[in-house]
Amino acid sequence: MNHPTEYAKLVELTLAGSRDAFGELYEATIKDIYKTVYFLVKEQSDAEDVIQEIYIQVYRSLEKFDANRPFRPWLMGIVMRQIQAHRRKRWTHVRVIKRVEQIEQAVVYDFSNEVVNKVSNRSLLACVDRLPFKLKIVIILHYLNDYTQEEIASILEIPLGTVKSRIHAALQKIRKKQNMNILARGRVEKLNES
């Protein structure tokens, strides 16, 4: 489902009290939301909590949805706000208990075939994963979820120029890292040839 009127109809039915309509809205959107949350929230249990909070917020906010505007960018705006709220809450928690350890474990859910279609190799994916959060977010929205720069600006509530500069900065960092990897591989190959 990708047609704006279908989303608007489901929103209308949900507001009228249809649980089935909200279920259909969930099924139509969960895949994109899960992918996005997976890349931005590393801990699986945290990702599941964030997704649950997203759908609670979506349900509460449906009355505010303007049916004249596209649904997916509106939804992704809620996703980004919930992820940012999670990050703030987590950072506060870390500061309160004075622990500064980051857990970077892979999420069990495997949609690597989808990722391979979007990102050609693991080293590139690793470069994206190491980007600062503000840069990573625009790359994931633009290249993984196929949002336009204008939609990203709307989702993140930042100027279009900021989106463009963040995408540019992220791509520069990725290219620099990829070039360093190529140079390092070249040096190793030369050592092996001797």
C-alpha positions in Angstrom: 0.0 0.0 0.0 1.5 3.3 -1.0 -1.4 5.3 -2.2 -2.2 8.4 0.0 -5.9 7.9 -0.2 -5.6 4.3 1.2 -3.7 5.6 4.2 -6.3 8.4 4.6 -9.1 5.9 4.5 -7.5 3.7 7.1 -6.9 6.7 9.4 -10.5 7.7 9.0 -11.7 4.2 9.8 -9.4 4.0 12.8 -10.7 7.4 14.1 -14.2 6.0 13.7 -13.3 3.1 16.0 -12.1 0.3 13.7 -9.4 -1.8 15.3 -9.0 -3.7 12.1 -8.2 -0.5 10.2 -5.4 0.3 12.7 -4.2 -3.2 12.3 -4.0 -2.8 8.5 -2.2 0.6 9.0 0.3 -1.2 11.3 0.8 -4.0 8.7 1.3 -1.5 5.9 4.0 0.5 7.8 5.8 -1.9 10.2 8.4 -3.1 7.7 9.8 0.5 7.0 9.5 1.5 10.6 11.3 -1.6 11.8 14.2 -1.1 9.3 14.6 2.5 10.4 14.5 1.8 14.1 16.9 -1.2 13.7 19.5 1.0 12.1 19.2 3.8 14.7 18.6 1.9 17.9 21.1 -1.0 18.2 19.7 -2.9 21.2 16.9 -5.3 20.1 14.8 -4.9 23.3 15.2 -1.1 23.1 14.1 -1.2 19.4 11.0 -3.2 20.3 10.2 -0.7 23.0 10.7 2.2 20.6 8.4 0.6 18.0 5.7 0.1 20.6 6.0 3.7 21.7 5.8 4.8 18.0 2.5 3.0 17.4 1.0 4.3 20.7 2.0 7.8 19.6 0.6 7.2 16.1 -2.7 6.1 17.6 -2.9 9.1 19.9 -1.9 11.5 17.1 -4.2 10.3 14.3 -6.7 13.1 15.1 -3.9 15.6 14.2 -3.1 14.0 10.8 -4.0 16.3 7.9 -5.4 14.0 5.2 -4.3 16.6 2.6 -0.7 15.8 3.3 1.3 12.6 2.6 0.9 10.0 5.4 4.3 8.3 5.3 6.4 11.5 5.9 4.0 12.4 8.8 4.5 8.9 10.2 8.3 9.0 9.8 8.3 12.3 11.7 6.7 10.5 14.7 9.3 7.7 14.3 12.2 10.2 14.4 10.8 12.0 17.4 10.3 8.8 19.3 13.9 7.7 18.4 15.3 11.0 19.6 13.2 10.8 22.8 14.6 7.3 23.4 18.1 8.6 22.8 17.6 11.4 25.2 16.1 9.1 27.8 18.9 6.6 27.4 21.6 9.3 27.7 19.9 10.7 30.9 19.8 7.2 32.3 23.5 6.6 31.5 24.4 9.9 33.1 22.3 9.3 36.3 23.9 5.9 37.0 27.3 7.1 35.7 27.8 4.2 33.3 29.3 5.0 29.9 29.1 1.7 28.1 27.6 1.3 24.7 26.2 -2.1 23.7 26.6 -2.8 20.0 25.1 -6.2 19.4 23.5 -7.2 16.1 19.7 -7.4 16.1 18.5 -11.0 15.6 16.0 -10.1 12.9 17.7 -10.8 9.5 16.6 -8.7 6.6 20.1 -8.7 5.1 18.8 -9.5 1.6 16.9 -6.2 1.6 19.9 -4.3 2.9 22.2 -5.9 0.2 19.8 -4.5 -2.4 20.1 -1.0 -0.9 23.7 -1.0 0.2 26.2 -3.0 -1.9 28.6 -4.3 0.7 29.3 -4.8 4.4 32.1 -2.3 4.6 29.9 0.4 3.2 27.2 -0.5 5.7 29.8 -0.4 8.5 30.8 3.1 7.4 27.2 4.2 7.5 26.8 2.7 11.0 29.9 4.6 12.3 28.5 8.0 11.1 27.4 10.5 13.7 23.7 10.1 14.5 22.6 13.3 12.6 24.4 12.2 9.4 23.3 8.5 9.8 19.7 9.5 10.1 19.6 11.4 6.7 21.4 8.6 4.9 19.1 6.0 6.2 16.0 8.0 5.4 17.3 8.9 1.9 19.0 5.8 0.7 17.3 3.0 2.7 13.8 4.4 2.9 13.8 6.4 -0.4 12.6 9.7 1.1 13.2 12.8 -0.9 15.3 15.5 0.6 12.2 17.7 1.0 10.4 14.9 2.9 13.4 14.4 5.1 13.4 18.1 6.0 9.7 17.8 6.9 10.3 14.6 8.9 13.2 16.0 10.9 11.7 19.5 11.0 15.0 21.0 9.7 15.7 23.3 6.7 16.2 21.6 3.3 19.7 23.1 3.1 20.6 21.4 6.4 19.4 18.0 4.9 21.5 18.6 1.8 24.6 19.5 3.7 24.2 16.5 6.1 23.8 14.1 3.1 26.9 15.7 1.5 28.9 15.5 4.7 27.9 11.9 5.3 28.8 10.9 1.7 32.2 12.7 2.1 32.9 10.7 5.3 31.9 7.4 3.7 34.0 8.1 0.6 37.0 9.0 2.8 36.6 5.9 4.9 36.2 3.7 1.7 39.3 5.2 0.1 41.3 4.5 3.3 40.1 0.9 3.2 41.1 0.5 -0.4 44.6 2.0 0.3 45.0 -0.4 3.3 44.0 -3.4 1.2 46.4 -2.3 -1.5 49.3 -2.2 1.1 48.4 -5.6 2.4 48.3 -7.1 -1.1 51.7 -5.6 -1.9 53.2 -7.2 1.3 51.7 -10.6 0.2 53.2 -10.3 -3.3 56.8 -9.9 -2.0 
